[in-house]
Amino acid sequence: MDPARHFQVLIVGGGSGGLSVASRLSKKLRHNQVGVIEPSDKHYYQPLWTLVGGGAVNINSTVRSEAAVMPRGAEWIRDAVTEFDPEKNSVRTKAGRTYTYDFLVVAAGISVDWDKVKGLAGNVGREGICSNYSFEYAPTTWRTIQSFKGGDAIFTHPATPIKCGGAPQKIMYLADDAFRQRGVRDKTNIHFYIGDPAIFKVEKYAKALLEVVARKGLQVHYRHNLTELHLDKHVAVFQDLARDREIVQHWDMIHVTPPMSPPPFIKSSPFANEAGWFNVDKNTLRHPKWHNVYALGDCSSLPTSKTGAAIRKQAPIVAANLLAHIRGDQPTALYDGYTSCPLVTGYGKLILAEFDYDLKPKETFPFDQSKERKSMYLLKKHVLPVLYWKGMLKGRA
């Protein structure tokens, strides 16, 4: 049996959270004392997939090789964690190897559960079904919008936590614009079925979005969760959560946001809370029992929206507290729940929602960000991707 490979800091997940922390730590620690376990050889900038689905961005601009974005001072372990043993400060991987650590950081993302909607898995891109929630599928959305000739256009938002909570409605606003440009909007009924009781959690931005909905003539159905698709009849089945009944809705096109959940290997681990998310203190991002363990991003129990912007603020907190811990000091960096959701409301229009744990706006710019602005749309399309690849992943922003 091979001896366990040991790291001062072991990071599970080579996505935005894992690499942002790895970049910061590898600049401060000795070479190859930071290990990153990540099975994928591709790294994706997912926030642009909405604009891919809207035909405004090429899908190939959203991907790099994992090797190209891995920090120089970190060792990439191309494998997947299957089991944690916090009592032994170790993890087991799919390849059957054991890795030990002094400190552990978990940024393993979220599971996209295509099979939780009956009839969805394997059928995206067929029969008018599309979704922006994978690199493979996002281009199907634009093809579906382009070929749409009128009828019922359905957009769904599940009753589970999801990454980028505004994305299910952003593509609806772009589709509305595209239908108008193609002259089919007057022959179209657009329905938004959302599992939540409101269009958005922050009142200031919800009010602005409801004005967009009214202007565009969209029909919103709250507290409805998609459970099944019947491809032969083009009928979607929804659970009406408020009245505990099923309803059916015909579609000519349907953009599905699939249900999401904690990764199974986290859900079954000693680190999970009752809901299956990786349990951490919401301010220090440290596990309440195992103090040499930290987590961030979509897999964590942090009660804020699961966005890349949230991770951009969480990564420096994790790095600072972990480095303090290594020095023998108490972690003092605190995360206030900041997150951001750039809400695209049409081509060249965007509401930049920024807020904290208390759902209070925490805006960056000296103007009312609940107003639709072309400048904020250009920020999302052109500036934020550069900030991500050249700043955030390199530990600079």
KAHU-V113056 format. One record per residue. N is the residue number from 1. RES is the residue in three letters. SS is DSSP state (hx for helix, st for strand, lp for the rest). NEAR is the number of other ideal C-beta (glycine too) atoms within 8 Angstrom. D_FIRST is the distance of its C-alpha to the first C-alpha in Angstrom with 2 decimals. Layout:
n | res | ss | near | d_first
N | RES | SS | NEAR | D_FIRST
N | RES | SS | NEAR | D_FIRST
This chain:
n | res | ss | near | d_first
1 | MET | lp | 2 | 0.00
2 | ASP | lp | 4 | 3.80
3 | PRO | lp | 4 | 6.42
4 | ALA | lp | 9 | 8.97
5 | ARG | st | 9 | 11.89
6 | HIS | st | 6 | 15.07
7 | PHE | st | 13 | 18.59
8 | GLN | st | 10 | 21.91
9 | VAL | st | 15 | 22.95
10 | LEU | st | 14 | 20.88
11 | ILE | st | 17 | 23.19
12 | VAL | st | 12 | 22.65
13 | GLY | lp | 15 | 25.14
14 | GLY | lp | 14 | 26.65
15 | GLY | lp | 11 | 30.13
16 | SER | hx | 13 | 33.20
17 | GLY | hx | 15 | 32.07
18 | GLY | hx | 17 | 28.60
19 | LEU | hx | 15 | 29.89
20 | SER | hx | 14 | 33.02
21 | VAL | hx | 16 | 31.12
22 | ALA | hx | 15 | 28.60
23 | SER | hx | 14 | 31.63
24 | ARG | hx | 12 | 33.30
25 | LEU | hx | 14 | 30.37
26 | SER | hx | 13 | 29.24
27 | LYS | lp | 8 | 32.77
28 | LYS | lp | 6 | 32.50
29 | LEU | lp | 11 | 29.00
30 | ARG | lp | 5 | 27.27
31 | HIS | lp | 5 | 25.94
32 | ASN | lp | 8 | 22.56
33 | GLN | lp | 8 | 22.45
34 | VAL | st | 17 | 23.11
35 | GLY | st | 14 | 20.54
36 | VAL | st | 16 | 21.93
37 | ILE | st | 16 | 20.02
38 | GLU | lp | 12 | 22.42
39 | PRO | lp | 7 | 22.01
40 | SER | lp | 7 | 25.58
41 | ASP | lp | 6 | 26.82
42 | LYS | st | 9 | 30.31
43 | HIS | st | 13 | 31.95
44 | TYR | st | 7 | 35.20
45 | TYR | lp | 10 | 38.24
46 | GLN | hx | 9 | 39.13
47 | PRO | hx | 13 | 42.41
48 | LEU | hx | 12 | 44.20
49 | TRP | hx | 14 | 43.51
50 | THR | hx | 14 | 46.70
51 | LEU | hx | 12 | 48.71
52 | VAL | hx | 17 | 46.94
53 | GLY | hx | 16 | 48.08
54 | GLY | lp | 16 | 51.52
55 | GLY | lp | 9 | 51.76
56 | ALA | lp | 8 | 51.98
57 | VAL | lp | 10 | 48.65
58 | ASN | lp | 5 | 46.66
59 | ILE | hx | 11 | 43.20
60 | ASN | hx | 5 | 41.68
61 | SER | hx | 8 | 42.66
62 | THR | hx | 12 | 40.20
63 | VAL | st | 10 | 36.93
64 | ARG | st | 8 | 34.94
65 | SER | st | 8 | 31.58
66 | GLU | hx | 14 | 28.81
67 | ALA | hx | 7 | 28.11
68 | ALA | hx | 7 | 31.78
69 | VAL | hx | 10 | 31.79
70 | MET | lp | 12 | 28.51
71 | PRO | lp | 12 | 29.53
72 | ARG | lp | 5 | 29.11
73 | GLY | lp | 9 | 27.50
74 | ALA | st | 15 | 24.77
75 | GLU | st | 8 | 21.46
76 | TRP | st | 10 | 21.34
77 | ILE | st | 10 | 18.15
78 | ARG | lp | 7 | 19.31
79 | ASP | lp | 10 | 17.60
80 | ALA | lp | 8 | 18.88
81 | VAL | st | 13 | 18.15
82 | THR | st | 7 | 18.15
83 | GLU | st | 8 | 17.79
84 | PHE | st | 10 | 18.81
85 | ASP | st | 9 | 18.14
86 | PRO | lp | 11 | 20.92
87 | GLU | lp | 4 | 20.69
88 | LYS | lp | 6 | 17.35
89 | ASN | lp | 10 | 18.44
90 | SER | st | 11 | 15.57
91 | VAL | st | 14 | 15.41
92 | ARG | st | 10 | 13.31
93 | THR | st | 14 | 14.17
94 | LYS | lp | 8 | 15.31
95 | ALA | lp | 5 | 12.65
96 | GLY | lp | 5 | 10.01
97 | ARG | lp | 10 | 9.05
98 | THR | st | 9 | 10.02
99 | TYR | st | 15 | 12.82
100 | THR | st | 11 | 14.89
101 | TYR | st | 15 | 18.56
102 | ASP | st | 8 | 21.73
103 | PHE | st | 13 | 23.80
104 | LEU | st | 15 | 23.33
105 | VAL | st | 16 | 25.85
106 | VAL | st | 16 | 26.03
107 | ALA | lp | 17 | 28.36
108 | ALA | lp | 13 | 27.20
109 | GLY | lp | 12 | 30.67
110 | ILE | lp | 13 | 32.21
111 | SER | st | 9 | 31.84
112 | VAL | st | 8 | 34.78
113 | ASP | st | 9 | 35.57
114 | TRP | hx | 9 | 37.57
115 | ASP | hx | 6 | 37.33
116 | LYS | hx | 6 | 39.01
117 | VAL | lp | 14 | 42.36
118 | LYS | st | 6 | 43.23
119 | GLY | lp | 8 | 44.24
120 | LEU | lp | 13 | 42.72
121 | ALA | lp | 6 | 39.28
122 | GLY | lp | 4 | 39.80
123 | ASN | lp | 11 | 43.48
124 | VAL | lp | 12 | 43.64
125 | GLY | lp | 9 | 45.95
126 | ARG | lp | 7 | 47.95
127 | GLU | lp | 6 | 51.17
128 | GLY | lp | 11 | 51.77
129 | ILE | st | 15 | 48.41
130 | CYS | st | 17 | 46.75
131 | SER | lp | 14 | 44.41
132 | ASN | lp | 14 | 43.50
133 | TYR | lp | 10 | 40.14
134 | SER | lp | 7 | 37.90
135 | PHE | lp | 10 | 38.02
136 | GLU | lp | 4 | 38.60
137 | TYR | lp | 13 | 41.37
138 | ALA | hx | 15 | 43.36
139 | PRO | hx | 9 | 45.52
140 | THR | hx | 11 | 46.56
141 | THR | hx | 16 | 48.45
142 | TRP | hx | 12 | 50.74
143 | ARG | hx | 10 | 51.37
144 | THR | hx | 14 | 52.27
145 | ILE | hx | 16 | 54.59
146 | GLN | hx | 9 | 56.24
147 | SER | hx | 6 | 56.97
148 | PHE | lp | 16 | 58.19
149 | LYS | lp | 7 | 61.88
150 | GLY | lp | 7 | 62.59
151 | GLY | st | 11 | 62.11
152 | ASP | st | 11 | 59.57
153 | ALA | st | 16 | 56.82
154 | ILE | st | 12 | 54.28
155 | PHE | st | 16 | 51.72
156 | THR | st | 14 | 49.30
157 | HIS | st | 13 | 47.45
158 | PRO | lp | 12 | 45.24
159 | ALA | lp | 8 | 45.39
160 | THR | lp | 8 | 41.84
161 | PRO | lp | 5 | 40.69
162 | ILE | lp | 14 | 40.23
163 | LYS | st | 11 | 39.42
164 | CYS | lp | 13 | 42.66
165 | GLY | lp | 12 | 45.04
166 | GLY | lp | 11 | 48.05
167 | ALA | hx | 14 | 46.72
168 | PRO | hx | 15 | 47.95
169 | GLN | hx | 14 | 51.53
170 | LYS | hx | 12 | 51.38
171 | ILE | hx | 15 | 51.03
172 | MET | hx | 14 | 53.96
173 | TYR | hx | 14 | 56.20
174 | LEU | hx | 18 | 55.32
175 | ALA | hx | 15 | 55.97
176 | ASP | hx | 13 | 59.34
177 | ASP | hx | 10 | 60.29
178 | ALA | hx | 12 | 59.18
179 | PHE | hx | 14 | 61.20
180 | ARG | hx | 8 | 64.23
181 | GLN | hx | 6 | 63.89
182 | ARG | hx | 9 | 63.73
183 | GLY | lp | 6 | 66.68
184 | VAL | lp | 10 | 64.98
185 | ARG | hx | 9 | 64.69
186 | ASP | hx | 5 | 68.00
187 | LYS | hx | 7 | 66.69
188 | THR | st | 12 | 63.47
189 | ASN | st | 7 | 62.46
190 | ILE | st | 14 | 59.42
191 | HIS | st | 13 | 57.62
192 | PHE | st | 15 | 54.87
193 | TYR | st | 14 | 53.08
194 | ILE | st | 14 | 51.17
195 | GLY | lp | 11 | 49.33
196 | ASP | lp | 10 | 50.49
197 | PRO | lp | 4 | 53.98
198 | ALA | lp | 7 | 54.84
199 | ILE | lp | 10 | 54.54
200 | PHE | lp | 10 | 52.75
201 | LYS | lp | 8 | 51.85
202 | VAL | lp | 11 | 53.79
203 | GLU | hx | 6 | 57.53
204 | LYS | hx | 8 | 58.71
205 | TYR | hx | 15 | 56.63
206 | ALA | hx | 12 | 57.16
207 | LYS | hx | 9 | 60.90
208 | ALA | hx | 12 | 60.61
209 | LEU | hx | 14 | 58.45
210 | LEU | hx | 9 | 60.94
211 | GLU | hx | 8 | 63.63
212 | VAL | hx | 11 | 61.61
213 | VAL | hx | 11 | 61.18
214 | ALA | hx | 7 | 64.93
215 | ARG | hx | 6 | 65.90
216 | LYS | hx | 9 | 63.79
217 | GLY | lp | 5 | 64.88
218 | LEU | lp | 10 | 61.43
219 | GLN | st | 7 | 60.97
220 | VAL | st | 9 | 58.34
221 | HIS | st | 10 | 57.14
222 | TYR | st | 9 | 55.37
223 | ARG | lp | 12 | 52.96
224 | HIS | st | 13 | 52.13
225 | ASN | st | 11 | 48.62
226 | LEU | st | 13 | 47.87
227 | THR | st | 9 | 46.34
228 | GLU | st | 9 | 47.17
229 | LEU | st | 15 | 48.52
230 | HIS | st | 10 | 50.78
231 | LEU | lp | 10 | 50.75
232 | ASP | lp | 4 | 53.59
233 | LYS | lp | 6 | 55.98
234 | HIS | lp | 10 | 54.58
235 | VAL | st | 10 | 54.53
236 | ALA | st | 14 | 52.13
237 | VAL | st | 12 | 51.77
238 | PHE | st | 14 | 51.58
239 | GLN | st | 10 | 51.31
240 | ASP | st | 11 | 54.17
241 | LEU | lp | 10 | 52.48
242 | ALA | lp | 6 | 55.77
243 | ARG | lp | 5 | 57.59
244 | ASP | lp | 6 | 54.71
245 | ARG | st | 6 | 55.75
246 | GLU | st | 8 | 54.68
247 | ILE | st | 8 | 56.54
248 | VAL | st | 8 | 56.35
249 | GLN | st | 11 | 56.89
250 | HIS | st | 9 | 57.66
251 | TRP | lp | 13 | 56.03
252 | ASP | lp | 11 | 56.93
253 | MET | st | 14 | 54.00
254 | ILE | st | 13 | 51.35
255 | HIS | st | 17 | 48.86
256 | VAL | lp | 13 | 46.09
257 | THR | lp | 13 | 43.92
258 | PRO | lp | 13 | 41.11
259 | PRO | st | 10 | 39.95
260 | MET | st | 12 | 36.96
261 | SER | st | 9 | 34.56
262 | PRO | lp | 13 | 31.54
263 | PRO | lp | 10 | 28.24
264 | PRO | hx | 7 | 26.78
265 | PHE | hx | 12 | 23.48
266 | ILE | hx | 15 | 25.78
267 | LYS | hx | 10 | 28.29
268 | SER | lp | 6 | 25.85
269 | SER | lp | 10 | 24.29
270 | PRO | lp | 5 | 25.50
271 | PHE | lp | 13 | 27.04
272 | ALA | st | 14 | 29.56
273 | ASN | lp | 8 | 33.21
274 | GLU | lp | 4 | 35.25
275 | ALA | lp | 7 | 35.84
276 | GLY | lp | 9 | 32.17
277 | TRP | lp | 11 | 32.42
278 | PHE | st | 16 | 30.22
279 | ASN | lp | 9 | 32.32
280 | VAL | lp | 15 | 33.61
281 | ASP | lp | 8 | 36.77
282 | LYS | lp | 10 | 39.20
283 | ASN | lp | 7 | 40.37
284 | THR | lp | 11 | 37.43
285 | LEU | lp | 16 | 34.76
286 | ARG | st | 11 | 32.52
287 | HIS | lp | 13 | 30.97
288 | PRO | lp | 6 | 33.39
289 | LYS | lp | 5 | 30.83
290 | TRP | lp | 8 | 27.82
291 | HIS | lp | 7 | 29.71
292 | ASN | lp | 9 | 26.92
293 | VAL | st | 13 | 26.67
294 | TYR | st | 14 | 29.14
295 | ALA | st | 15 | 29.94
296 | LEU | lp | 17 | 32.62
297 | GLY | hx | 17 | 34.08
298 | ASP | hx | 8 | 34.38
299 | CYS | hx | 15 | 31.49
300 | SER | st | 12 | 32.99
301 | SER | lp | 11 | 35.59
302 | LEU | lp | 12 | 38.08
303 | PRO | lp | 6 | 41.52
304 | THR | lp | 10 | 42.64
305 | SER | lp | 9 | 42.78
306 | LYS | st | 12 | 39.56
307 | THR | lp | 13 | 40.57
308 | GLY | hx | 11 | 39.41
309 | ALA | hx | 11 | 42.21
310 | ALA | hx | 15 | 40.84
311 | ILE | hx | 14 | 37.44
312 | ARG | hx | 11 | 39.33
313 | LYS | hx | 11 | 40.69
314 | GLN | hx | 14 | 37.56
315 | ALA | hx | 15 | 35.26
316 | PRO | hx | 9 | 37.34
317 | ILE | hx | 14 | 37.40
318 | VAL | hx | 13 | 33.63
319 | ALA | hx | 12 | 33.26
320 | ALA | hx | 11 | 36.10
321 | ASN | hx | 15 | 34.97
322 | LEU | hx | 15 | 31.38
323 | LEU | hx | 10 | 32.66
324 | ALA | hx | 12 | 35.09
325 | HIS | hx | 12 | 32.34
326 | ILE | hx | 10 | 30.40
327 | ARG | hx | 6 | 33.71
328 | GLY | lp | 4 | 34.13
329 | ASP | lp | 7 | 36.96
330 | GLN | lp | 4 | 37.64
331 | PRO | lp | 11 | 37.27
332 | THR | lp | 8 | 40.83
333 | ALA | lp | 10 | 40.63
334 | LEU | lp | 7 | 41.83
335 | TYR | lp | 13 | 41.74
336 | ASP | lp | 8 | 44.98
337 | GLY | lp | 12 | 43.84
338 | TYR | lp | 13 | 45.29
339 | THR | st | 13 | 44.78
340 | SER | st | 11 | 46.78
341 | CYS | st | 13 | 47.71
342 | PRO | st | 14 | 49.76
343 | LEU | st | 14 | 51.86
344 | VAL | st | 14 | 53.18
345 | THR | st | 11 | 56.49
346 | GLY | st | 10 | 57.57
347 | TYR | lp | 8 | 57.58
348 | GLY | lp | 5 | 58.33
349 | LYS | st | 12 | 58.23
350 | LEU | st | 14 | 55.71
351 | ILE | st | 16 | 55.70
352 | LEU | st | 14 | 53.17
353 | ALA | st | 15 | 52.06
354 | GLU | st | 13 | 50.43
355 | PHE | st | 14 | 50.05
356 | ASP | lp | 11 | 48.17
357 | TYR | lp | 8 | 46.96
358 | ASP | lp | 6 | 50.61
359 | LEU | lp | 8 | 51.35
360 | LYS | lp | 7 | 53.72
361 | PRO | st | 11 | 54.19
362 | LYS | lp | 8 | 52.55
363 | GLU | lp | 7 | 53.99
364 | THR | lp | 5 | 53.42
365 | PHE | lp | 6 | 56.69
366 | PRO | lp | 2 | 60.28
367 | PHE | lp | 5 | 61.52
368 | ASP | lp | 4 | 61.17
369 | GLN | lp | 14 | 57.86
370 | SER | lp | 10 | 58.85
371 | LYS | lp | 8 | 61.24
372 | GLU | lp | 9 | 60.17
373 | ARG | st | 11 | 59.95
374 | LYS | hx | 8 | 59.39
375 | SER | hx | 6 | 58.02
376 | MET | hx | 12 | 55.15
377 | TYR | hx | 13 | 54.44
378 | LEU | hx | 9 | 54.27
379 | LEU | hx | 12 | 51.99
380 | LYS | hx | 13 | 49.50
381 | LYS | hx | 12 | 49.80
382 | HIS | hx | 8 | 49.86
383 | VAL | hx | 9 | 48.98
384 | LEU | hx | 11 | 46.08
385 | PRO | hx | 12 | 43.84
386 | VAL | hx | 9 | 44.40
387 | LEU | hx | 10 | 43.74
388 | TYR | hx | 13 | 40.42
389 | TRP | hx | 11 | 39.08
390 | LYS | hx | 8 | 40.57
391 | GLY | lp | 10 | 40.72
392 | MET | hx | 14 | 38.51
393 | LEU | hx | 12 | 35.28
394 | LYS | hx | 8 | 35.87
395 | GLY | lp | 11 | 36.48
396 | ARG | lp | 7 | 40.19
397 | ALA | lp | 5 | 41.73
